Amino acid sequence: MLLPRPLCYNRAMTERILVVEDDPRMADLLRRGLIFEGYQVDQAGDGEIALQAARKELPDLVVLDLMLPGELDGLEVCRRLRAASDVPILVLTARGALGDKVAGLDSGADDYLVKSDFHFEELVARIRALLRRRQPPARQELLRFEDLSLSPASREATRGQRRLELTAKEFDVLELFLRNPRQVLTRDVIYDRIWNYDFGGESNIIEVYVRYLRAKLEAEGEPRLLHTVRGVGYVLREP
């Protein structure tokens, strides 16, 4: 891990970040670095305190360790936060195995960094990217394809008259396809646009999310819109 070095000082921000970290040294490093970047920072040393803080005042973003003391580990905290809100969650943990990354993202995390080799500049860049996604668009936008509709502003999606209950990451994947109808999206493109880093050639995370989406899009026997292009990627096109 590289210690943070000063970046250009930003004007005062209103965003509040909740740092959930039990290691005092790491927690202090993150607090000082993020305050320097202009963010307001709250801290929690375990899962229960983190959930209490979020219930009291929902932060704009959560930086979450997975290895927490007590009965609530980071995965459970992530699941409960995601069930209650759409707050962006960035996992920052010592667990770097592929299975841990998949578990973290499946629990509702929006991004994942490993402590052993992260740069503070990269952490700040990812925080900014997640916060930008939360900003409301300048105009109301409705994406449509066949009988599928999606509103980026309200983060609601429907198929025909049926509302789709999507997780945050499922919504992001579906929005990517709706913004690129009839275009074959390769695995590399999807990794880059949705997860912002490479899982490695052995990961099946994209296949997992495509399967989730198909199950919800076709729950009442509707024709398939999300098709596999074998050996290349996926495409949203007519049945």
C-alpha positions, 0 to 999 in steps of 0.5 A: 500500500502506498501512503497518500501524497498531496493532490491538488487541493479541492474547493470545499465539498459537501459530500460525506464519506463514512469510513468503516475500518477497524485498523486505527492506522488505516482509518486515520490515514483514510480520514486525513487523506479524504479530509485533505481532499475536501470531504467530510468524514465519519468513521466506524470501527465495526459493522453495528456502529456503521449501520447506526451511523448510516441510519442516523444520517445516510452518507454520500458514499461508504468506504468499507472493510470486509474484515470487521470485528464483532457479529457483522462482517463487511459483507453483511454490512454491505448487504444491509446498506444496499437493501436500505439505500442506493448509497455507493459502496467502495470495498477497501479490504485485504481480501484480494482473491477473485472469490472475495471480489465476486462476493463483495460485488454480489453483496451490493458493492459498487467497486472493490480495491485491495489494500496491499497494492492500492494507491490513494490517488486511485481511491480518490479517483474511484470515489469521485467517479462513484459520486458523479454517477449519483448526480442527477442528470441535467434533463430527464432521460428515458431509454427505450428498446422494444418494450423495455424502458429505463430511467437513469434519473429515478433508476427505475426499469420496466418491461411492458407494464411490469416493474423490474426489481434490479440491484444497483449493479444489475441496473448499471449493466442493463443501462449500458446495453440500453445505451448501446442497442444492437451493438455487440459489447465485448467482455473487456468493454463491459468490465471497463464500463461497469467495474473499471478494472480487470477481474482476469480471464477466469472470472465469470462475473459478467455471465452471472449478471447476464443470467440475473438480468435474463431471469428478471427480464423474462420472468413472465415468459417474455422473448429474449432481448439480451443475446450471447454472441459466442466467443465475443460478448453480448448484445441487446437486440430484437428477439 
